[in-house]
Amino acid sequence: MDTTTATAGGAVLALFGGALLLWCASEVRLRHLVRRRGVPAVATVVAEADAHGELDSAPLLSFSAPAVTGAAGPGRCAELVITRPRGHTPLRRPACFAPGASVRISYDPRRPSRAVLAATETGRAAVADLLWTSLGTGCVTAGAVLIAAGLAG
């Protein structure tokens, strides 16, 4: 392989792997913080408005949250929030997320659209996290090897 090609390919792989690792770490941290400090709620899976929305593995959720805008006080109205949960990365949407199903979530009270599925609803989230982390680590390693080979040759 040409030195320039190896170096450029290695740099692209290393950047992609590094970005993937940063994304994985931030999503895991976000899920952990929202589950620990967030407000628990029950959301309903909403039917998708378009056919392309069903290709997303994360279901569209609807739930009520106290309004954070406007006057603060005991008589605040609840707002309807429609969002997709963060950190849900299986390849296909599980059958338990059919429209109309109820799921437990936690959401950030300051940003109600930032919601995550409760730990009992995710199933095998650790497996998906390991998959993405190993993919990122492999890309960084392959990129480093290509860069080293390009610089040595």
N, C-alpha and C positions, 0 to 999 in steps of 0.2 A: 504494500500500500504506500502511496506517495506520502511524504512527510507532511505536507500541507493538508492533505485530505485526512490523514490520521489525527492531526492536531485539531482541525476544525470539527471533525466528527466527534472526537473525544470531548471537546469543549461543549458541543451541543448536548451530548449525552449527560455530561456532568451537570450542566445548567438545568436540564430537564429533571434529572434525578434529585438535585438539590431543591428545586422548586416543589417537586412532589413531596419530598420529606418535610419541607416547611409547611406545606398545606396540610399534610397528615397530622403533624404535631399541633398546628393551630386548631384543627377540627376536633381532635381528641381533647385538647385543653378547653375549648369552648363547651363541648358536651359535658365535660366533668364539672366546670364552673356552673353552668346553667342547671344541671341536675342537683348540685349541692346547694346553691343559693337561690335557685329559681322558685317560682310559684307553681305548685302542682295543679293540674287541671285535667279535665276530660275533654277531648276533642272528637269531632265527628269527621269521618272521611267523606269528602265532597266529591261528587261525580265531576269528571273533567269536562270543560266546556268544548274542547277540541280533541280530535283523535290523536294529535301529536303529544298532548299532555299525558296520555296513558303510557307513553314510552318511558317517561321518567320513573325511576324506581322508587322515588319518595312520593308518598301520597299527598294530595292536597287536603289540608286540614282546616276545620272551622271551629272556633271556640270563642267564648266571651271573656273579655279582660276589662278591668276597670280602666276608664279613660285617663290618659296621662296628660292630655292637653286641656286647656281651658282652666276654669277656676277650680282650685283644690278645695275640697270640702267633703263632708259626709254624704252629700246628695249627688255625688258624681255618677254619671251614667256609665253603663258598660258599653264597650264598643265590640263589634263583631270583627274578629281577626281571621283572615284567610291566608294561610302560609304553608310552606313545605318545611318539614323538620330538617334541621341541619345534621350533617354527619351520617346520613342514611345512604349507604353505598352498595347495596347488593346489585347483582346484575339484572335480576328480574324482581318485580314487585310481588311480595308474598300474597297469598290468597286471603289472609286475615285482614288485609287493607282494602276490602271491597267497599264500594260506596255505601254509606249509611252505618258502617261499623264504628264503634266507639273505641278509642285508644287513649291511654294515659300518657300525658306529656308533662314537661316542665317548661316554663317560659320565663324570659327575663322581664321583670315588671317595668323596667325603663324602656325596653324595646320589645313589645309583645310579639312582633313578627319573628323574633329570634326564639324559636321553639325547638326542643329536642324530644325525641321519644323517651319515655321512661325506660329504665334499665331492663325491666321485665318484658317490655314490648319489642326490644331490638333482636332478641334471639342470639345470633352469633356475630355480634358486632366486632368482637375481638379477632375473629377469623378474617373479616374484611379489612380491619386495620392492619393485621399482619401481612395480608396480601399486598396492600398498597405500600406499606413500609418496605417490604422485601423488594418490590419492583423499583422503588426509589433508590434503595441501597445498591441494587444490581446495576442500575443506570449510572450511578455515581462511580461505582467500582470500574465498570467497563469504560467509562469516560476517562478515568484516571489512568487506566492501563493504555488506552489509545494515545492519550497525551504523552505519557512516558515513552511509548514506542515511537511516536512522532519526533520527540525531542532527541531520543537516543540515535535515531537513524538518520 
